[in-house]
Amino acid sequence: MTAGSGAGPGTRLMHVDALRGFALLGILAVNMALFSSGFAFTGIADPAFDSWVDNAVEWTIFFLFTMKFYLLFSFLFGYSFTLQMDSAERKGTPFKPAFLRRLAALFVLGIAHAVLLFPGDILATYAVLGLILLAVRNIRPRTAMILACLLTVVTTVAMVLVGLSGAIATDPASALIEGARSTEALRGSAGQVLSEHLKTLPWSLGTLAVQGPLAFASFLIGLALGKHRALADPAAHGQLLRLLQWVGLPVGLSGALIFASFGGTHDTLATAVGYATAPLLTAAYVATALRIFSSPRLRIPTEFLAAGGRMALTNYLTQSLVCALIFTGLGAGLIGELRPGTVLLLTLGLFVAQLLASRLWLRLFRYGPVEWVLRAVTYGSWSPTPAAARTSKAAA
């Protein structure tokens, strides 16, 4: 796994893997907060946690993490798509059939994940959007960037109109009843937990309409930059990275301030502000992270983040498994009992543990276990997982 300008075709780039590892932290922070309360999908905050500390933690998650990190994962999905196309071309193998098998596997994993562990799954949405990405794979980079901007604008305007119309206004009284019912169901037996997940599944599928347009816009940006191999040597784009920071941080953080202060995803108009500004903050996060990862003094933490990123799918699903065992009746059943501050500490602890475990695993194997299964389905080869010590070839 190599980084730097000398990286050739098929060589892993440590800073790209580290970006995936960084994204895992934001995804976990948002998802663990959702796991910890039965009010996650009701449209209102959990009334059991109303102290100033609880509110400050929720505000912080909205401000720094919510709506930013799934866009980062989406961008990397689009970027990796171009690497997979190049890999197939180098090997002289058909790309489309292999990628369709990959999407089918992701969709199955996503639905299973939503039913068994967490209704907030994103994998099934990625699988559906991946079909569109495949259809437009020959689009010019400039056109892809224009379409991404148009999608962002149209989605923002649509959300503003929905908010002004009051079409999806939440009834607080009904939400209180639903949240209490959901909490008890998720705290119950395994059968009750699965039944509640099935009940919430339409919400999960609804993420295609809610998160889908911005996720696909990020796909397109990743596709455009991937065609230019923009991440192959971040040092060569220092001026652009600084520009993204100078523009993205003030605008993105200002939008995040409004988004978090006016209710986050509990409020439609605040969500519209998030739609408009989260992509800029995500871009600034990417620029800042790439500059940090290039520092020799931070090579060791960057390597740990990269290890987590190389096993991103395994770690994503493991996060949900651990959260399900902590919060639902599949395990300890602590939903609604741990305060947001405690949940945030658990988030950090689990993330560090995953980075350590990933580093140890990759000393023995080239791929994470779920990554190996996905590759096996994609390429139709069920050979044993190769040892990490062997020479690594392309891994998109």
HUFENNOR-V371446 format. One record per residue. RES is the residue in one small letter. SS is DSSP state (hx for helix, st for strand, lp for the rest). PHI is phi in radians with two decimals (* if undefined). NEAR is the number of other C-alpha atoms within 12 Angstrom. Layout:
{{RES:SS:PHI:NEAR} {RES:SS:PHI:NEAR}}
//
This chain:
{{m:lp:*:32} {t:lp:-2.23:27} {a:lp:-2.16:31} {g:lp:1.97:25} {s:lp:-1.23:22} {g:lp:-1.46:16} {a:lp:-1.16:21} {g:lp:-1.75:19} {p:lp:-0.99:27} {g:lp:1.50:28} {t:lp:-1.52:26} {r:lp:-1.19:33} {l:lp:-1.85:41} {m:hx:-1.09:36} {h:hx:-1.19:46} {v:hx:-1.24:50} {d:hx:-1.09:39} {a:hx:-1.14:42} {l:hx:-1.06:46} {r:hx:-1.11:43} {g:hx:-1.09:44} {f:hx:-1.07:45} {a:hx:-1.08:42} {l:hx:-1.03:45} {l:hx:-1.12:41} {g:hx:-1.14:36} {i:hx:-1.07:40} {l:hx:-1.14:42} {a:hx:-1.04:43} {v:hx:-1.26:40} {n:hx:-1.21:41} {m:hx:-1.16:50} {a:hx:-1.10:44} {l:hx:-1.19:40} {f:hx:-1.06:45} {s:lp:-1.36:47} {s:lp:-2.43:44} {g:lp:-1.31:43} {f:lp:-1.65:34} {a:lp:-1.00:35} {f:lp:-1.97:37} {t:lp:-1.68:32} {g:lp:1.63:30} {i:lp:-2.30:32} {a:lp:-1.31:34} {d:lp:-1.19:37} {p:lp:-1.17:25} {a:lp:-1.27:23} {f:lp:-2.09:27} {d:lp:-2.20:17} {s:lp:-1.30:16} {w:hx:-1.15:13} {v:hx:-1.18:16} {d:hx:-1.02:24} {n:hx:-1.13:25} {a:hx:-1.15:20} {v:hx:-1.17:27} {e:hx:-1.06:41} {w:hx:-1.06:31} {t:hx:-1.10:28} {i:hx:-1.14:38} {f:hx:-1.06:39} {f:hx:-1.18:38} {l:hx:-1.68:34} {f:lp:-2.02:41} {t:lp:-1.05:43} {m:lp:1.32:44} {k:lp:-1.76:45} {f:hx:-1.51:42} {y:hx:-1.24:42} {l:hx:-1.22:45} {l:hx:-1.11:44} {f:hx:-1.07:44} {s:hx:-1.15:42} {f:hx:-1.02:39} {l:hx:-1.19:44} {f:hx:-1.08:42} {g:hx:-1.13:41} {y:hx:-1.15:37} {s:hx:-1.14:39} {f:hx:-0.98:40} {t:hx:-1.20:40} {l:hx:-1.18:37} {q:hx:-1.18:34} {m:hx:-1.10:32} {d:hx:-1.12:26} {s:hx:-1.08:26} {a:hx:-1.12:25} {e:hx:-1.15:17} {r:hx:-1.10:16} {k:hx:-1.45:15} {g:lp:1.26:10} {t:lp:-1.94:16} {p:lp:-1.09:19} {f:hx:-1.49:25} {k:hx:-1.03:23} {p:hx:-1.05:19} {a:hx:-1.14:26} {f:hx:-1.21:36} {l:hx:-1.12:26} {r:hx:-1.13:25} {r:hx:-1.09:34} {l:hx:-1.13:32} {a:hx:-1.08:26} {a:hx:-1.13:32} {l:hx:-1.09:34} {f:hx:-1.13:27} {v:hx:-1.09:25} {l:hx:-1.02:32} {g:hx:-1.13:32} {i:hx:-1.15:30} {a:hx:-1.08:27} {h:hx:-1.07:33} {a:hx:-1.14:36} {v:hx:-1.36:32} {l:hx:-1.50:34} {l:lp:-2.18:42} {f:lp:-2.65:45} {p:lp:-1.13:39} {g:lp:-1.46:42} {d:lp:-1.05:41} {i:lp:-2.02:43} {l:hx:-1.12:39} {a:hx:-1.12:34} {t:hx:-1.09:38} {y:hx:-1.06:44} {a:hx:-1.11:34} {v:hx:-1.18:31} {l:hx:-1.15:35} {g:hx:-1.07:38} {l:hx:-1.12:27} {i:hx:-1.21:24} {l:hx:-1.04:35} {l:hx:-1.08:31} {a:hx:-1.19:15} {v:lp:-1.90:23} {r:lp:-1.08:30} {n:lp:-1.63:19} {i:lp:-1.13:21} {r:lp:-1.25:19} {p:hx:-0.95:27} {r:hx:-1.08:19} {t:hx:-1.13:20} {a:hx:-1.07:29} {m:hx:-1.16:26} {i:hx:-1.12:19} {l:hx:-1.10:27} {a:hx:-1.08:29} {c:hx:-1.14:28} {l:hx:-1.09:22} {l:hx:-1.05:28} {t:hx:-1.11:35} {v:hx:-1.12:24} {v:hx:-1.10:20} {t:hx:-1.12:31} {t:hx:-1.11:30} {v:hx:-1.08:22} {a:hx:-1.06:25} {m:hx:-1.18:31} {v:hx:-1.08:25} {l:hx:-1.12:18} {v:hx:-1.12:21} {g:hx:-1.12:23} {l:hx:-1.19:17} {s:hx:-1.34:13} {g:lp:1.25:15} {a:lp:-1.13:14} {i:lp:-2.11:18} {a:lp:-1.10:19} {t:lp:-1.61:21} {d:lp:-1.52:17} {p:hx:-0.99:18} {a:hx:-1.11:14} {s:hx:-1.14:16} {a:hx:-1.14:25} {l:hx:-1.08:24} {i:hx:-1.13:19} {e:hx:-1.14:27} {g:hx:-1.13:31} {a:hx:-1.15:27} {r:hx:-1.12:22} {s:hx:-1.11:35} {t:hx:-1.04:36} {e:hx:-1.15:26} {a:hx:-1.13:32} {l:hx:-1.26:44} {r:lp:-1.53:34} {g:lp:-1.50:24} {s:lp:-1.24:18} {a:hx:-1.03:23} {g:hx:-1.12:18} {q:hx:-1.17:24} {v:hx:-1.10:35} {l:hx:-1.12:29} {s:hx:-1.09:23} {e:hx:-1.18:34} {h:hx:-1.09:35} {l:hx:-1.11:27} {k:hx:-1.12:22} {t:hx:-1.56:31} {l:hx:-0.99:28} {p:hx:-0.99:20} {w:hx:-1.12:27} {s:hx:-1.07:31} {l:hx:-1.15:30} {g:hx:-1.19:20} {t:hx:-1.10:28} {l:hx:-1.10:25} {a:hx:-1.43:22} {v:hx:-1.46:28} {q:lp:-1.65:40} {g:hx:-0.98:33} {p:hx:-1.04:35} {l:hx:-1.24:45} {a:hx:-1.08:46} {f:hx:-1.21:45} {a:hx:-1.04:41} {s:hx:-1.20:45} {f:hx:-0.95:45} {l:hx:-1.13:47} {i:hx:-1.13:45} {g:hx:-1.08:39} {l:hx:-1.08:42} {a:hx:-1.10:37} {l:hx:-1.23:31} {g:hx:-1.13:34} {k:hx:-1.16:29} {h:lp:-1.66:19} {r:lp:0.88:28} {a:lp:-1.16:31} {l:lp:-1.65:41} {a:lp:-1.13:32} {d:lp:-2.55:27} {p:hx:-0.99:33} {a:hx:-1.05:24} {a:hx:-1.31:18} {h:hx:-2.09:21} {g:hx:-1.01:20} {q:hx:-1.13:14} {l:hx:-1.15:23} {l:hx:-1.08:28} {r:hx:-1.15:24} {l:hx:-1.09:19} {l:hx:-1.07:28} {q:hx:-1.19:27} {w:hx:-1.13:21} {v:hx:-1.60:23} {g:hx:-1.20:29} {l:hx:-1.18:29} {p:hx:-1.14:22} {v:hx:-1.22:25} {g:hx:-1.12:34} {l:hx:-1.20:34} {s:hx:-1.10:23} {g:hx:-1.12:34} {a:hx:-1.12:40} {l:hx:-1.10:30} {i:hx:-1.14:29} {f:hx:-0.98:37} {a:hx:-1.24:36} {s:hx:-1.32:27} {f:lp:-1.92:23} {g:lp:1.90:29} {g:hx:1.01:36} {t:hx:-1.27:39} {h:hx:-1.32:33} {d:lp:-2.16:30} {t:hx:-1.18:33} {l:hx:-1.22:32} {a:hx:-1.11:33} {t:hx:-1.10:40} {a:hx:-1.08:38} {v:hx:-1.09:39} {g:hx:-1.08:48} {y:hx:-1.03:43} {a:hx:-1.29:37} {t:hx:-1.98:38} {a:hx:-1.04:45} {p:hx:-1.04:46} {l:hx:-1.19:37} {l:hx:-1.18:37} {t:hx:-1.08:47} {a:hx:-1.08:39} {a:hx:-1.18:31} {y:hx:-1.04:36} {v:hx:-1.07:40} {a:hx:-1.06:35} {t:hx:-1.14:28} {a:hx:-1.09:33} {l:hx:-1.09:40} {r:hx:-1.19:32} {i:hx:-1.18:25} {f:hx:-1.13:35} {s:lp:-1.41:31} {s:lp:-1.36:20} {p:hx:-1.06:14} {r:hx:-1.20:11} {l:hx:-1.91:18} {r:hx:-1.10:21} {i:hx:-1.13:21} {p:hx:-1.08:27} {t:hx:-1.13:33} {e:hx:-1.11:36} {f:hx:-1.16:35} {l:hx:-1.07:38} {a:hx:-1.13:36} {a:hx:-1.09:46} {g:hx:-1.09:44} {g:hx:-1.22:44} {r:hx:-1.14:45} {m:lp:-1.97:41} {a:hx:-1.03:39} {l:hx:-1.19:37} {t:hx:-1.03:31} {n:hx:-1.19:40} {y:hx:-1.05:44} {l:hx:-1.21:35} {t:hx:-1.14:30} {q:hx:-0.98:40} {s:hx:-1.16:41} {l:hx:-1.10:27} {v:hx:-1.11:31} {c:hx:-1.09:37} {a:hx:-1.09:38} {l:hx:-1.24:27} {i:hx:-1.37:30} {f:hx:-1.76:38} {t:lp:-1.82:41} {g:lp:-1.20:30} {l:lp:-1.21:28} {g:lp:-2.51:21} {a:lp:-1.32:22} {g:lp:1.16:30} {l:lp:-1.62:27} {i:lp:-1.04:39} {g:lp:1.38:36} {e:lp:-1.96:25} {l:lp:-1.70:26} {r:lp:-1.22:30} {p:hx:-0.93:36} {g:hx:-1.10:27} {t:hx:-1.14:23} {v:hx:-1.09:34} {l:hx:-1.14:32} {l:hx:-1.13:19} {l:hx:-1.09:27} {t:hx:-1.01:33} {l:hx:-1.11:23} {g:hx:-1.12:20} {l:hx:-1.14:29} {f:hx:-1.11:36} {v:hx:-1.08:26} {a:hx:-1.07:23} {q:hx:-1.18:38} {l:hx:-1.13:37} {l:hx:-1.12:26} {a:hx:-1.13:25} {s:hx:-1.13:33} {r:hx:-1.09:31} {l:hx:-1.17:21} {w:hx:-1.06:27} {l:hx:-1.32:32} {r:lp:-1.33:20} {l:lp:-1.85:18} {f:st:-2.32:25} {r:lp:-1.37:32} {y:lp:-2.18:39} {g:lp:-1.22:36} {p:hx:-1.07:26} {v:hx:-1.25:24} {e:hx:-1.06:30} {w:hx:-1.13:30} {v:hx:-1.09:26} {l:hx:-1.11:31} {r:hx:-1.15:31} {a:hx:-1.10:22} {v:hx:-1.18:25} {t:hx:-1.08:26} {y:hx:-1.80:24} {g:lp:1.18:17} {s:lp:-2.26:14} {w:lp:-1.86:14} {s:lp:-1.18:13} {p:lp:-1.01:14} {t:lp:-1.06:24} {p:lp:-1.24:21} {a:st:-1.21:18} {a:lp:-1.16:21} {a:lp:-1.20:16} {r:lp:-1.32:15} {t:lp:-1.10:16} {s:lp:-1.49:21} {k:lp:-1.83:23} {a:lp:-1.05:27} {a:lp:-2.46:33} {a:lp:-1.34:33}}
//
